[in-house]
Amino acid sequence: MSQPIFTIDLSNLDSRQNFRSLYFALVLLLATGSIGSQAMAQTPPPADPAGEMRESLKQKREIFAKWEKTEEGLAYSVSGNKNTAAKTNFMAKLSPGGKIYFLTCRQDYSEALKLLDAFAKRDTGSGLYVRAKCLDGMHRRLEAISAYTKARAKISKNFNPGPRFNLHFSAAQAAAGQDIEAIKNLKIAIDKSPTSDQFSTSRSAVVSSALKRLFYLEEKKGKYQSAFEHYLSLNGTDKSQFTLNEPITADGAIKAKAVRWLKEHSVPPKANDPLARCKYFTTAAKAHLASGNIAKAKDCLVAALELREPSVANLPVELTADPSSPFRQAKETAGNLLITLDLKDKDYKSACKHIRATFVTDPAREDQMMLVCLSMKDVAELVTPRDRALHSTVAEERLDFGTLNSK
């Protein structure tokens, strides 16, 4: 006889941590070797994925912290007044095309476009790619799509961008509602990634982003069950992970204990303690379930999933989120229970929304958070050897997570 998945153990909230974040699992899996779908299915995950991810994040943070103190890193800082001396001094060393590239990656899009309009190589593939990225960053989606289309027509020996081009193109198309076209570009990005000469961490991140966006577009089309199964399969799990066949039950003694707990704990902890709040909402949800109030239980679990840890040293959450931290584990406990309730009701629409909330980066918002930087290799027609000498690919990896020191 199967054991019930719900017992109101108010002293231990972390008893069920059944699945890992998609972002961590997929990036680690891709980093082990080939990134084709068959290889992903056959490659075993690392023995200690959480430990490896912690070490990887630590190393990345150290590399980024060192780069941020360099001349280039200081120039990219956008905290406070954007017209800083560091920015001005660094730009003075760049060629006209190098300035345009720098401003685009810094997300000073209107300033970059002004220089691009006066630039001799503005109509090259590289120039059109930069124009498209700036227009997209300014939310001028249709103009951006037109520029991306013109840039793609100029692909040649001199302009041969990697998979980021298609990822950026697809983001503009998806934002404009051109989902079918976006899907085509996402598939191209995935196909091009194994042979890309860009740094390996970028290849893994491109595929991770592309797959998640593909499945989000499937979700947008209303194919909720299929999208959910795809989200789930990316993490190497299946329905049994959520113990769907096990009943949610509570006897009379547990119900009485739950009612008493809710009466004694009517106010959640303060907002500055997300871990305590997450545990509170999860416990409250279990208590509501025990007393038969499923709707209230779901509200509490949604509140738990919406919690975010504060950033560390102004770094994006993607660079600081520890997959095995007490907070992440508490969120997984809440997410696991909420998704179980969704699937019990065959509510795949909610299940999609809630499984996305357990990811470090939600594909519904990823175009604003991930892989936003252009690779200098992809706009070679704009830059000079001097620009390349002043540039580090560390900048590209760091700026993929957003601008420096932004709040």
Secondary structure as UniProt FT lines:
FT   TURN            10..11
FT   HELIX           22..31
FT   HELIX           37..42
FT   HELIX           49..68
FT   HELIX           71..76
FT   HELIX           85..91
FT   TURN            92..93
FT   HELIX           96..105
FT   TURN            106..107
FT   HELIX           109..117
FT   TURN            120..123
FT   HELIX           125..137
FT   TURN            138..139
FT   HELIX           141..153
FT   HELIX           163..175
FT   TURN            176..177
FT   HELIX           179..192
FT   HELIX           193..195
FT   HELIX           200..220
FT   TURN            221..222
FT   HELIX           224..234
FT   TURN            235..236
FT   HELIX           239..242
FT   TURN            243..245
FT   HELIX           252..264
FT   TURN            271..272
FT   HELIX           274..290
FT   TURN            291..292
FT   HELIX           294..305
FT   TURN            313..314
FT   HELIX           317..319
FT   TURN            323..324
FT   HELIX           326..344
FT   TURN            345..346
FT   HELIX           348..357
FT   TURN            363..365
FT   HELIX           366..368
FT   HELIX           376..379
FT   TURN            380..382
FT   HELIX           385..389
FT   HELIX           393..399
FT   TURN            400..401
//
